Amino acid sequence: MSDVLLEVNNLKKYFPIRSGVFQQTVGHVKAVDGISFKLKRGETIGLVGESGCGKSTVGRSIVRLHDITEGTIRFKGTDVHALPRNKLRKLRPKMQLVFQDPYSSLNPRIRIGEAIGEAVMDHGICRKSEVRERVREVLNICGLASYHIDRYPHEFSGGQRQRIGIARALILNPDFIVLDEPVSALDVSIQAQIINLLSDLQEIQDLTYLFISHDLSVVEHICTKVAVMYLGSMAEMASRDELFKNPLHPYTQALLSAIPIPDPTLRRERIVLQGDIPSPANPPFGCKFHTRCPQAIDKCKEVVPDFRHVGGDHYVACHIV
């Protein structure tokens, strides 16, 4: 049996641009423009890049919160976007999503116990009489007390709300969780607690994560593989150690140069990119990064680079490599 849990092939997601009285489509925002990767069971792949590069769209497309424009997403060999609604409903408990903003993802009018337990009831995973006890168990696993079950979302801190979001995903006993910037809104000390919790849960329950983030220092701590996106396309992908040790794409090099060094006696040459990020509605021809790349050559302006294998688990889309 293959150990590949998730396979994304040539994923594209375009959002229409509408204008005029009749709201005719006059163009498309190419949020995700043909990316591919595989994720093995028990792995954590970090999806990184600047805001607006399409990271969250990839995560939402995988769990079918967005319909895709082109490509395939296979979970345990099943094409997620080809499933009818009744079969997709049976698959949903195995694919969960933890949102970036824990407060806006919770209904302020219902208690935490109901928010966490409603999915269990909806999918018929356990009897109604067992739901409350199951909610208490998952709260304890996620570092919350049993008495929190009757509190409302506004009574919790940001870190506690994120634990609630994790508990809501975990209670369905998933195999795969999309973590959409789960620590970006938290203090550094709370970030460490949530990262450690996710690592412990992965080891105990054999979970597989897609970890979406713009913080490379966090990605380095939790991920086994890192994929770098730029303007909807994949720039580079490699194992964590290989990517941080030997970044090949100029964009990856620029991102890594921005990571703060905790030792004030050490210095790293900072690569500052010039210009603004192009619009995904009108991306540059050729390599999308050539308008900001300090190493660009004429070929970069004319030919789209292939996302090619350069050894080991290392892939890069760049003409100069």
C-alpha positions as CSV (number, residue, x, y, z in Angstrom):
1,M,0.0,0.0,0.0
2,S,1.4,3.5,-0.9
3,D,2.4,5.7,2.0
4,V,1.4,8.8,0.0
5,L,-1.6,10.3,1.8
6,L,-2.2,13.4,-0.3
7,E,-1.2,14.1,-4.0
8,V,-1.8,17.5,-5.6
9,N,-1.2,17.6,-9.4
10,N,-1.2,20.8,-11.5
11,L,-3.6,22.6,-9.1
12,K,-5.1,25.8,-10.5
13,K,-7.6,28.1,-8.9
14,Y,-8.7,31.2,-10.8
15,F,-11.2,33.7,-9.4
16,P,-13.2,35.6,-12.0
17,I,-13.0,39.4,-12.3
18,R,-16.4,40.8,-13.1
19,S,-17.3,44.2,-14.5
20,G,-20.2,46.2,-16.0
21,V,-23.9,46.2,-15.5
22,F,-24.2,42.5,-16.4
23,Q,-21.2,41.5,-14.3
24,Q,-19.4,39.9,-17.3
25,T,-16.1,38.2,-16.7
26,V,-13.3,40.4,-18.0
27,G,-10.3,38.5,-16.5
28,H,-9.1,36.2,-13.8
29,V,-7.1,36.4,-10.6
30,K,-4.7,33.4,-10.8
31,A,-4.5,32.7,-7.1
32,V,-3.0,29.2,-7.7
33,D,-1.4,28.6,-11.0
34,G,-0.4,25.0,-11.5
35,I,1.4,23.6,-8.4
36,S,2.1,19.9,-7.6
37,F,3.4,18.1,-4.6
38,K,2.9,14.8,-2.6
39,L,2.6,14.4,1.1
40,K,3.4,11.1,2.9
41,R,1.6,9.9,6.0
42,G,3.1,11.4,9.1
43,E,4.9,14.2,7.3
44,T,4.5,18.0,7.8
45,I,5.0,20.1,4.7
46,G,5.4,23.9,5.3
47,L,3.9,26.1,2.6
48,V,5.6,29.5,2.8
49,G,5.6,32.8,0.8
50,E,4.5,36.4,1.0
51,S,1.0,37.4,1.7
52,G,-1.2,36.9,-1.4
53,C,0.9,34.2,-3.0
54,G,-2.0,31.7,-2.8
55,K,-1.0,29.6,0.3
56,S,-4.4,29.7,2.0
57,T,-6.2,29.1,-1.3
58,V,-4.2,25.9,-1.7
59,G,-5.3,24.7,1.8
60,R,-8.9,25.6,1.2
61,S,-8.9,23.9,-2.2
62,I,-7.5,20.7,-0.7
63,V,-10.4,20.4,1.7
64,R,-12.8,21.5,-1.0
65,L,-13.9,24.8,0.5
66,H,-13.0,26.1,-3.0
67,D,-13.9,24.4,-6.3
68,I,-10.8,24.2,-8.4
69,T,-10.3,25.5,-12.0
70,E,-8.0,22.7,-13.1
71,G,-5.9,19.7,-11.8
72,T,-6.5,16.9,-9.3
73,I,-6.3,16.5,-5.5
74,R,-6.2,12.9,-4.4
75,F,-6.6,12.0,-0.7
76,K,-5.8,8.3,-0.1
77,G,-6.1,7.8,-3.8
78,T,-9.6,9.4,-4.1
79,D,-10.1,12.4,-6.2
80,V,-11.6,14.8,-3.7
81,H,-13.2,17.2,-6.3
82,A,-14.7,14.4,-8.3
83,L,-16.8,13.0,-5.3
84,P,-20.5,13.6,-5.1
85,R,-21.7,15.4,-2.0
86,N,-22.8,12.3,-0.1
87,K,-19.4,10.6,-0.5
88,L,-17.6,13.8,0.2
89,R,-19.5,14.1,3.5
90,K,-18.1,10.8,4.6
91,L,-14.6,11.9,3.8
92,R,-14.7,15.3,5.5
93,P,-14.0,14.1,9.1
94,K,-10.6,12.7,7.8
95,M,-9.6,16.1,6.4
96,Q,-9.8,19.1,8.7
97,L,-8.8,22.8,8.7
98,V,-7.6,25.0,11.6
99,F,-8.2,28.6,10.7
100,Q,-5.8,31.5,11.1
101,D,-8.1,33.6,13.2
102,P,-9.4,31.4,16.1
103,Y,-12.0,34.0,17.2
104,S,-13.8,34.6,13.9
105,S,-14.0,30.9,13.3
106,L,-16.0,30.4,16.5
107,N,-19.7,31.3,16.9
108,P,-19.8,33.9,19.8
109,R,-23.3,32.8,20.7
110,I,-22.7,29.2,21.5
111,R,-20.6,27.6,24.3
112,I,-17.3,25.9,23.5
113,G,-18.7,22.4,24.3
114,E,-21.4,22.9,21.6
115,A,-18.9,24.3,19.1
116,I,-16.5,21.4,19.5
117,G,-19.2,18.7,19.7
118,E,-21.5,19.7,16.9
119,A,-19.5,18.1,14.2
120,V,-19.4,14.8,16.1
121,M,-23.2,14.9,16.3
122,D,-23.5,16.0,12.7
123,H,-21.5,13.0,11.4
124,G,-23.0,10.5,13.8
125,I,-19.6,9.5,15.2
126,C,-21.0,8.9,18.7
127,R,-24.3,9.0,20.6
128,K,-25.6,12.2,22.0
129,S,-25.1,11.0,25.6
130,E,-21.4,10.5,24.9
131,V,-20.6,13.8,23.2
132,R,-20.0,15.9,26.4
133,E,-17.5,13.3,27.7
134,R,-15.7,13.1,24.4
135,V,-15.5,17.0,24.3
136,R,-13.9,16.9,27.8
137,E,-11.4,14.4,26.7
138,V,-10.3,16.4,23.7
139,L,-10.1,19.6,25.7
140,N,-7.7,17.9,28.1
141,I,-5.6,16.6,25.3
142,C,-5.3,20.2,23.9
143,G,-4.3,21.6,27.3
144,L,-7.7,23.0,28.4
145,A,-9.7,22.2,31.6
146,S,-12.9,20.3,31.7
147,Y,-14.8,23.3,33.2
148,H,-14.1,25.3,30.0
149,I,-16.8,23.3,28.2
150,D,-19.5,25.7,29.3
151,R,-17.7,29.0,28.5
152,Y,-18.2,31.3,25.5
153,P,-15.4,32.2,23.1
154,H,-15.0,35.8,24.4
155,E,-13.9,34.3,27.8
156,F,-10.7,32.8,26.4
157,S,-7.3,34.3,25.4
158,G,-6.0,34.0,21.9
159,G,-3.8,31.0,22.7
160,Q,-6.8,29.2,24.3
161,R,-9.0,29.9,21.3
162,Q,-6.4,28.4,19.0
163,R,-6.4,25.3,21.2
164,I,-10.2,25.2,20.9
165,G,-9.8,25.3,17.1
166,I,-7.4,22.4,17.2
167,A,-9.7,20.5,19.5
168,R,-12.6,21.0,17.1
169,A,-10.5,19.5,14.3
170,L,-9.1,16.7,16.5
171,I,-12.4,15.4,17.9
172,L,-13.2,13.9,14.5
173,N,-10.1,11.8,14.5
174,P,-8.7,13.1,11.2
175,D,-5.7,11.8,9.3
176,F,-4.8,15.1,7.7
177,I,-5.1,18.7,9.0
178,V,-4.5,21.9,7.1
179,L,-3.1,24.5,9.6
180,D,-3.6,27.9,8.1
181,E,-1.2,30.2,9.9
182,P,-2.2,28.8,13.3
183,V,0.3,30.8,15.4
184,S,0.7,34.1,13.4
185,A,-1.7,36.0,15.7
186,L,-0.1,34.8,19.0
187,D,2.7,35.9,21.3
188,V,6.0,34.2,20.8
189,S,5.7,32.2,24.1
190,I,2.2,31.0,23.2
191,Q,3.4,30.2,19.7
192,A,5.9,27.8,21.2
193,Q,3.2,26.1,23.3
194,I,0.9,25.6,20.3
195,I,3.8,24.3,18.1
196,N,4.8,21.8,20.9
197,L,1.1,20.7,21.2
198,L,0.9,20.1,17.4
199,S,4.2,18.1,17.5
200,D,2.9,16.0,20.4
201,L,-0.4,15.3,18.7
202,Q,1.3,14.3,15.5
203,E,3.4,11.8,17.3
204,I,0.6,10.3,19.4
205,Q,-2.1,10.2,16.6
206,D,0.1,9.8,13.5
207,L,-1.3,13.0,12.0
208,T,-0.2,14.6,8.7
209,Y,-0.1,18.4,8.4
210,L,-0.1,21.0,5.7
211,F,1.4,23.9,7.7
212,I,0.8,27.3,6.0
213,S,2.9,30.1,7.3
214,H,5.1,33.1,6.4
215,D,7.3,32.7,9.5
216,L,10.2,30.5,8.4
217,S,11.6,30.2,11.9
218,V,8.4,28.4,12.9
219,V,8.4,26.3,9.8
220,E,12.0,25.2,10.5
221,H,10.9,23.9,13.9
222,I,7.9,21.8,13.0
223,C,8.1,20.9,9.3
224,T,9.8,17.9,7.6
225,K,9.5,19.4,4.1
226,V,9.2,23.0,2.9
227,A,7.5,24.4,-0.3
228,V,8.0,28.0,-1.3
229,M,5.3,29.7,-3.3
230,Y,5.5,33.0,-5.3
231,L,2.5,34.6,-7.1
232,G,0.5,31.3,-7.2
233,S,3.4,29.1,-8.5
234,M,5.9,26.8,-6.8
235,A,9.4,28.3,-6.7
236,E,11.2,25.6,-4.7
237,M,10.6,22.5,-2.6
238,A,12.9,20.4,-0.6
239,S,13.4,18.7,2.8
240,R,13.6,21.1,5.6
241,D,17.3,20.6,6.3
242,E,18.2,20.8,2.6
243,L,16.2,23.9,1.9
244,F,17.6,25.8,4.9
245,K,21.2,24.6,4.2
246,N,21.2,25.0,0.4
247,P,18.4,27.3,-0.9
248,L,18.7,27.5,-4.7
249,H,16.0,29.9,-5.9
250,P,16.8,33.6,-5.5
251,Y,13.3,34.2,-3.8
252,T,14.0,31.5,-1.3
253,Q,17.4,33.0,-0.5
254,A,15.8,36.4,0.0
255,L,13.2,34.9,2.4
256,L,15.8,33.1,4.4
257,S,18.0,36.2,4.7
258,A,15.1,37.9,6.6
259,I,15.0,35.4,9.5
260,P,16.2,37.1,12.6
261,I,19.4,35.7,14.3
262,P,19.1,35.5,18.1
263,D,22.9,36.0,18.6
264,P,23.7,39.8,18.2
265,T,27.3,39.0,17.4
266,L,26.4,37.1,14.2
267,R,25.4,38.8,11.0
268,R,23.7,37.6,7.9
269,E,23.7,39.4,4.5
270,R,20.2,40.7,4.0
271,I,18.8,40.4,0.5
272,V,16.3,43.2,-0.1
273,L,14.0,42.7,-3.0
274,Q,13.2,45.7,-5.2
275,G,9.8,46.7,-6.5
276,D,6.3,45.5,-5.7
277,I,4.7,42.1,-6.1
278,P,3.0,41.9,-9.5
279,S,-0.8,41.5,-9.7
280,P,-2.0,37.9,-9.9
281,A,-4.6,39.2,-12.3
282,N,-1.8,40.2,-14.7
283,P,1.4,38.2,-13.8
284,P,4.6,38.8,-15.7
285,F,5.5,36.7,-18.8
286,G,8.2,34.1,-18.3
287,C,9.4,33.6,-14.8
288,K,7.0,35.5,-12.5
289,F,9.8,36.5,-10.2
290,H,12.1,38.1,-12.9
291,T,10.7,41.6,-12.2
292,R,12.2,41.5,-8.7
293,C,15.1,39.0,-9.1
294,P,18.6,40.5,-8.7
295,Q,20.0,37.6,-10.8
296,A,17.5,37.6,-13.7
297,I,18.8,36.9,-17.2
298,D,17.1,37.5,-20.6
299,K,15.7,34.0,-20.7
300,C,13.8,34.7,-17.4
301,K,11.7,37.3,-19.2
302,E,10.7,35.0,-22.1
303,V,10.4,31.4,-20.9
304,V,8.4,29.9,-18.0
305,P,10.9,27.8,-16.0
306,D,10.0,24.1,-15.4
307,F,9.6,22.9,-11.8
308,R,12.4,20.4,-12.1
309,H,14.2,17.8,-10.0
310,V,17.8,18.8,-9.0
311,G,18.7,15.9,-6.7
312,G,17.3,14.1,-3.7
313,D,14.0,15.6,-2.7
314,H,15.0,19.0,-4.1
315,Y,12.9,20.7,-6.8
316,V,13.3,24.3,-8.2
317,A,11.8,26.4,-10.9
318,C,14.6,28.7,-12.0
319,H,16.7,29.2,-15.2
320,I,19.9,30.2,-13.4
321,V,20.1,27.0,-11.2
